[in-house]
Amino acid sequence: MFLRLWWMAEESKMENMDLILDPERVKDKKKWGDTGIYVRAYDVEEKKWTSADIVLLHRDSLLRWLKSRGGDNPWAEDVVGILLGYGHLHDTGG
């Protein structure tokens, strides 16, 4: 019971993030593949909420999702961004 209540509380935090899909990535899904990690995000083209792989998130939404559990590790966030084809998610100062 406790685990279920905890999970419901965590889900409510996630729902308030308003993750957005990147329309260009959605149009070319095959190019980006998938990670198997799905989140609830808004599809601006279809104008509806959907479940989508994190590789289809808009760059800002990906960074917001990565930080959503209290994390703050710019190096690791940049590595994820590079691996998913976004490049650095943080300004590298160059």
N, C-alpha and C positions, 0 to 999 in steps of 0.2 A: 504494500500500500504506500509506504513512504517513497519508494523508488518511483512509483507512478505519479505521485504528487510533485516530486522533484522534477520529473521529466516534463510535466505540464507547465511548471513554472519556467523551465528553461525554454520551452517552445514559445511561450508568450514573449520572452525577451527577444527571441529570434524574429518573431512576427513583426515586431516594432522596428525592425531595421530597414524595411522597405528596399529590398534588393531589386535591382533592375537588370534585365537582360540587355546585352549589346545586340542591336538589330543586325549589324553586319556579321557578327559571329553566328547568330541564329540562322541567317540566310545561307551560310556555308558550313553547316554543322559537321559534315564529313571531313572537312579540312582540319578541324580542331580536335576531332576524336572525342573521347570522354574519359573522365577520371573515376566514374562510379560513385562520386560524391554529389548527392542531389540536395537542393535547397528550394525553398519556396521563393519565387521571384516574379516580378511583374513583367509581362511581355508587352512592350509598348506598341508593337505592330498589331497584335491580336487584341489589345486592350483588355487583358485578363490576367489573373494570377495563375501560375502554373508551377509544376515541379520541374526543375531543370538542373543539368550538370553545372558545376561551378565554372567549367571552362567557357560557358556561354554568358557568364556575368559581365556586365560593364566593368571596366577597370576599377572605378571608384567603389563599386559594390563589392568586388572581390576583396579589395583592401579592407573595407568595412566589415565584411564577413570574417576575414582572417583575424581582425582585432576584437571580434564580438565576444570572445570568452575571456577578455581581460588581458590578452597578449599585447606586447609591444616589442617586437623584434624586427627592426627595419631590414637587417641582413636576411633573415629567414623569409620575410615577406617579399623581398626582392628576388630571392631564389625561386619561390613559388611563382612569382610573376614571370620570370624568365622561362621556367619550365613549361608554363601554360601559354607561352607565346606573346605575353604582354610587354616584355622587357622589364626594366626596373619600375617598381611601383612608387618609389620615392625619388625625389630630385637628388641626383648624384653630385650636384654642384659643379658639373663640368660643362 
